[in-house]
């Protein structure tokens, strides 16, 4: 899933495949790539609805990310019963 950083300075670096965490410290996935203020990550879908996500830089400082759901992403559909 695409994401962007809320606030990020130019001199920040990240480890390859660094983990994503929820605000309560639970694992949410991992970062695949970062380019400037943007990135791609593998994210557990159930964590998207639970609030903020964070990634730590190489200095141990947490940075909040905002996920961007692509337009083509399937929408939750109502379940219809068959009669």
N, C-alpha and C positions, 0 to 999 in steps of 0.2 A: 504494500500500500504506500502511496506517496505521502510524504510529510514535509513540514517546514518547521524550523526552530522559531520559538517566540522571540527570543533575544539571543544573539550570538555575536561575539567579537571575532575579529579576523585571525587572532593568534590561538585559536582553539584547535586541538587535534583529538582524534578518536581512534581507539583500537579497532582493527578489523573485526567484524561480526560482534560488536559490542552489544550487550543485553539491553533490552527495554524493560523498565519497571513501572508499576503503577504507583500512585501516591502512597500506598501502604506497603510498598517494597516488594510486592509479588511480581514474579516474572510475567512479562507480557509479550515477549518475542525477541527478535534481534534485528539489528540494523544490517542491511545488505550493502548500501552505498550512500555516501554523502558527497555532495558537491555544493560548496558554499552554504547557503541557507536552506538547501533542499536535500531530501534523501528518499530512499526506498527502504522499506522494512517488511519483514515477515512478522505479522501481528496476530495474536490470538483474537479472534473476532469477539469473543465474550468480554474482553477487556475494553473494547472500544466504547461500550455504553457505561462503563464504570467510572469514568472521570479522566483525570489528567494522566499523561504518560511522560516518562523521563528517561534520559540517557546520560551516562556519566562520561566526561572527557578523560583524557589521560592524566589529568591532575586530580581527578576524583570529584570534580564539581558537576552537580546535576543540572541538566538543561531540559526545560519543558519543550515538548514537540506538539504540533497540531497536525492531525491526520487529515487527508483530503481524499474523500471517497470519489472515485472516478464516475463520470456520468453513466458509463456502461455497467456499473456495478449492479447486480440484481437487487431489486427492492423487496422488502419483506411483504409477502402476499398473505392476504387473509385466507384461512383454510375454509374451503367450502365442502360441506358434506354432500355425498351423493344420495339421491333418493330413488 
